[in-house]
Structures are given as C-alpha cells and as structure tokens.
Amino acid sequence: MRRPDRADRRGRRPSTIADANGDDYFRTSETCDLVSGDPLVIVLNAKLAWISGIDPSHGEPLQGQRYDIGQEFKAHTDFFEPDGADFAKYCTTSGQRSWTFMIYLNNVAAGGGTRFPELGRTFQPEQGTLLAWNNRTADGHGNPATLHHGMPVRKGAKYVITRWYRERVWG
C-alpha cells in the first residue's frame, strides 16, 4: 500500500451503494480495491484476523476510500436489509455482513468524522485509528446502533481502509 496521497488514481472509481435510494449524493467518495497479493495487504489482513479472531476467509477484499472536500457518506448501516432490493444478490453466497473494520490513514484538517447518532458519538479521523463494530445483534438481526455517517470533509482529504466480514466464507 502506498501513502494515501499517492494512491493509484487509475484504480479509483466513484463509490457505490447496494440499494439505490434515489439520492445521487448519498455517497460521494471514491473507492479502490487493494491488491490481495500485495505484501502490505497480506500483513494488514493478518493483523485484522489476529485482532478480531475472525477467520480471514470470511473477509471481503480490502478497499480504500478517499473523501475530498465536501464528500461524505450519509447515514447508513453496513448490513444489508433483508427486504432490500439487492439482499439476494449480496448475501446469498456469503451471508450477511457481520463486522466492519475501518482504519483512518490520515489526520483530516477539518470535518470528515464518523458519526454514530444512535450512540451519540463522533470519531474524528486520526491516522492509525481503527474503528470496529458488530453489524448484528445477539439474535442475528441487523444492529440499528451501527447507523453511521461519514461526515463531509471541510478541509483536506480523508483516506480510510475498510474490511467487512461475512457470516460465511467470502466469494
């Protein structure tokens, strides 16, 4: 993995959402897939497995996200709604998303925090900070307390790496 400001621009694409909701500005960041065979990606995946105790085969590929000034990801959850339009497409093989691990790669000059309104907490981007949350409740349903908002960046840019884990082996 290269420094955030040297991320491969050719691999970045506009970020997407699973179920279209009619808001073209719901998620305005850019995303790239990190190469699974890259030695640093291998090390990071191993460290996440060690920290979490989750079988690495349950993890989706690591992704990087970039948020420029004004870009955000409005309040959402990372689990898929069972009655959502794309639930079968995204959950039939590997199951529901169980955990999210997100690492801030840089400090942001202003804005860009991750706000959890149900918890009354906002986490400001701080280089090297890992946020992790369980997307399911004890009974296996989607955890509404994980509703979170990638707040707009007001100055600078925000870079994060995200890995989601599934109930079953990914793929």
Rosetta blueprint (number, residue, H / E / L):
1 M L
2 R L
3 R L
4 P H
5 D H
6 R H
7 A L
8 D L
9 R H
10 R H
11 G H
12 R L
13 R E
14 P E
15 S L
16 T L
17 I L
18 A L
19 D L
20 A L
21 N L
22 G L
23 D L
24 D L
25 Y L
26 F L
27 R E
28 T L
29 S L
30 E E
31 T E
32 C E
33 D E
34 L L
35 V L
36 S L
37 G L
38 D L
39 P H
40 L H
41 V H
42 I H
43 V H
44 L H
45 N H
46 A H
47 K H
48 L H
49 A H
50 W H
51 I H
52 S H
53 G L
54 I L
55 D L
56 P H
57 S H
58 H H
59 G E
60 E L
61 P L
62 L L
63 Q E
64 G E
65 Q E
66 R E
67 Y E
68 D L
69 I E
70 G L
71 Q L
72 E L
73 F E
74 K E
75 A E
76 H E
77 T L
78 D L
79 F L
80 F L
81 E L
82 P L
83 D L
84 G L
85 A L
86 D L
87 F H
88 A H
89 K H
90 Y H
91 C H
92 T L
93 T L
94 S L
95 G L
96 Q L
97 R E
98 S E
99 W E
100 T E
101 F E
102 M E
103 I E
104 Y E
105 L L
106 N L
107 N L
108 V L
109 A L
110 A E
111 G E
112 G L
113 G L
114 T E
115 R E
116 F E
117 P L
118 E L
119 L L
120 G L
121 R E
122 T E
123 F E
124 Q L
125 P L
126 E L
127 Q L
128 G L
129 T L
130 L E
131 L E
132 A E
133 W E
134 N E
135 N L
136 R E
137 T L
138 A L
139 D L
140 G L
141 H L
142 G E
143 N L
144 P H
145 A H
146 T H
147 L L
148 H E
149 H E
150 G E
151 M L
152 P L
153 V E
154 R E
155 K E
156 G L
157 A L
158 K E
159 Y E
160 V E
161 I E
162 T E
163 R E
164 W E
165 Y E
166 R E
167 E L
168 R L
169 V L
170 W L
171 G L
